[in-house]
Amino acid sequence: MSNKTERAAWSGKWAFILAAAASAVGLGNMWRFPYLAAKYGGGTFLLTYIVLVFTFGASMLLLETALGRKTGMSAIGAFKHYGKKYAIIGILTSAIPFIIVPYYCIIGGWVTKFMVGYLVDGPLAIAAPDGAYFVDFVYGDMSTYVWMAVFMAIAFAVVALGVKGGIEKVNLVMMPALIVLAVGIAVYTMTMPGALDGVLYYLTPDISKFSPELVIGALGQMFYSLSLAMGIMITYGSYLAKKESLTQSVVRVGGFDLGVSFLAGLMIVPAAFVAMGSAEAVAAKAGPSLMFITLPGVFTEMGGMATVIGFLFFLLVFFAALTSAISLTETCVSIVEDGTKWSRKKSMVVVFAFIFLFGAFINMGYNVLISVEPLGPGTQLLDFADFITNSVMMPIAALLTCVFVGWLIKPQEIIDEIKISSPFKLEKAWTVMIKYIAPVLLVVILVAYVAQTFGFISF
């Protein structure tokens, strides 16, 4: 029986859209988008982000999804389909999820711990001064390995149930639940004294804040948030039927991701305004400290609702992290399955073992190997894994993909695949984007984010 006959498939267009959107919605939406929006004038950043999602972002999503559907393979096989010499692009792209999943599961473990912590330890313990609860847990508690394993086990269980039986069914529950939770928390937050100032700041464009740094910040956030250059969209595209419209699907995926990012900002910026009083104070907090230290402090201001809101917020973040982890893990399994011709079960066992062992190694950067500071004082192995994938490998993989489609196999190859299921009125604009504009933007992302990591610029 051929590989294509055995290949998993989505039950329909909306199964793919929900899965791709679930993949795109992750931790970056929750802790980085609100911080960037606060830093760059709220509405001005939002408008810039919207333009980028539906131009550059949608173009790249379309390219990867169509490439996957045309070849019926995950990343390595998709590029190799056009000649063995192109397999190197697929290998680079495929290496990325194998590095990201282990450290993503570590952070997923932190989220799971905090979610349970609101029910077991209470909001006051979690909001201890100077982030003591978070710091003591991450750096001083070996149970981080257990929480990482718990989060991994949940993600693995869903993937083990298959594309239709696991990923589709879970996304059908978690994505609507995620939206409902986000709307509910945002509405409740906006009733707090002082929150409306944050809402106004978040939604009102301030043109004076527009700058090259804003564009680079929005560009990077959009690129990482949409799950580009990780092999995910190629894999998910390979499960998509020829009759389903690619153009409509990718626009809806972009819309989902944009919507959740917007809601995350609407939850977090006004809430942080209540506690800190200004955009500058909110903008000073990014990444884990915003989610695990600042926001628990905000939730304690909610009195009797602190436990409920804190738990629901981390449940929401748990859903966001889990949906992305499932997509990344499925991509890894598909890559191994396609490359080795092993059964799906054997491929899963190998992938799960690798992810657990590599995750445990990266987690040692917070305890056993804390003296190892790969990017300078105060950095851990997780920071290095994040840097090498997000700031170096992903932009390079996306750049090579654009060159591959735009200049080697030619855009018409992908355009013909897109036109199988729907008209493609913007094919000329898409061709210009892939051949000329996207490569320039990807070089900007690569240079800017590497320079930021080493302290040459800040945005």
Secondary structure, DSSP 8 states (H G I E B T S, - for coil): --HHHH----SSHHHHHHHHHHHH-SHHHHHTHHHHHHHTTBHHHHHHHHHHIIIIIHHHHHHHHHHHHHHTS-HHHHHHTT-GGGHHHHHHHHHHHHHHHHHHHHHHHHHHHHHHHHHHT-HHHHT-GGGHHHHHHHHH-TTHHHHHHHHHHHHHHHHHT-IIIIIIHHHHHHHHHHHHHHHHHHHHHHTSTTHHHHHHHHHSB-GGG--HHHHHHHHHHHHHHTTTTSSHHHHHHHTS-TTS-HHHHHHHHHHHHHHHHHHHHHHHHHHHHHHH-SHHHHHT--THHIIIIIHHHHHGGGGGGHHHHHHHHHHHHHHHHHHHHHHHHHHHHHHHHHHH---HHHHHHHHHHHHHHHHHHHHGGGTTTTT--TTSTT--HHHHHHIIIIIIIHHHHHHHHHHIIIIIS-THHHHHHHHTTS--TTHHHHHHIIIIIHHHHHHHHHHHHHHHHTTS---
